[in-house]
């Protein structure tokens, strides 16, 4: 079946009333969209500005009558407060999921890693497959910050034989991922031969997603994802209080704050810390915060405007 989109852009005061009108005639519900603004460096986005309300009508024999009823209802609403005229746009039916999947491609990282969705067969058997459902939030491997972290890990944890479980003669590595999101970094670490890992996030939804991704990658032991942050780790709530590798892929101002909360205490004396989520203009600030805790810069990488830092004691 084809569809007709009905759309209006209104102020916040009118949006709820317009959405209620459209919902009477749209069996699939109504969507609202609004722009965002950033109140500060840590704000991921605060809704701001006019709201666009959309609904979708089946292009059937009742379409003209339905359009007339919507226009009449909006006319009466406009007697209270001015309402813009709705626009109607024809949309052909598509298999949206299949069309979206066709555009998602595996992402090779460094020498060893390959990030790909579950339904794609690994195109290069020599690479270690990290399966992340791109339908989930909190990190799918496409963002430069995630790729920078994975590049560092690929180099630090390079398997001797190129197999998922190969560690060779390398000393056992433990991993803590602060702000684990989808779990992509923690899972990559386990597949690169990390002995045990803890991923924490303050968002329970992220932790649930990370656990699902771990199962999709066949990881059942040695890895835990939990709700929490630095205080819970240092307090001994999880199986690791410190690790030889600590990864943090969060916003730069949050990283600076985490150093004040004891982030460096998670790192063992001879360990490495990977920091990302850092814009080029923020890199010096993050590095300075790390240096104040006794860490020094080992390597800096950049992808576009995003910077990754590898630190050690």
Secondary structure, 3 states (H helix, E strand, C coil): CCEEEEEEEECHHHHHHHHHHHHCCCCCCEEEEEEEECCCCCCCCEEEEEEEEEEEEECCCCHHHHHHHHHHHHHHHHCCCCCCCCEEEEECCCCHHHHHHHCCCCEEECCCEEEECCCCCCCCCCCEEEECCCCCCCCCCCCHHHHHHHHHHHHHCCCCCCCCCCCCCCCCCEEEEECCCCCHHHHHHHHCCCCEEEEEECCHHHHHHHHHHHHHCCCCCCEEEEECCHHHHHCCCCCCCCEEEEEEECCHHHHHHHHHCCHHHHEEEEEEEEEEEEEHHHHHHHHHHHHCCCCEEEEEEEECCEEEEEEEC
